[in-house]
Amino acid sequence: MGNAAQSENGPELLESDMTSDQEFYILRLYVAGQTKKSLTAFANLKKICEEHLGGRYRIEVIDLLENPQLAKGDQILAVPTLVRRLPPPIKKIIGDLSNTERVLVGLDLRPVE
C-alpha cells in the first residue's frame, strides 16, 4: 500500500489519494487521557467515518494530557472535541459523538432537516 509518502511530519497525502468528486477529511479528536468518554468518542467517530467516508479520512487523536499546548491552536475549551480540519471551513463538535445524526450534520455529510 504505497499510497502515502513519508515525511518528517508523518504520512503525506498524494494527489491520487483524493478524487476530484469526493473530498478528503482530516479530523482531529482532542481528548484528555484514556477516559470512558474519550474512548467512546473515538469509537463513535471511527464507526461514522467507516460508514460514511469510506477511505476518505484521516483521524488524528490529540491527548491534551500529553500535549496541552496543542489546545491553543484549535481553541479547544472542552474535551472530547472533534475538529474537522479539511475540507474547509473548520468545524467543531463537542462531546462523545454518540448522536450520529448531529455529527453527520456537523461534518456537512448530511443536510440540516
Buried (B, 14 or more C-beta within 10 A) or exposed (E): EEEEEEEEEEEEBEEEBBEEEEBBBBBBBBBBEEBEBBBBBBEBBBEBBEEBBEEBBBBEBBBBEEEEEBBEEBEBEEBBBBBBBBBEEEBBBBBBBEEBEEBBBBBBBBEEE
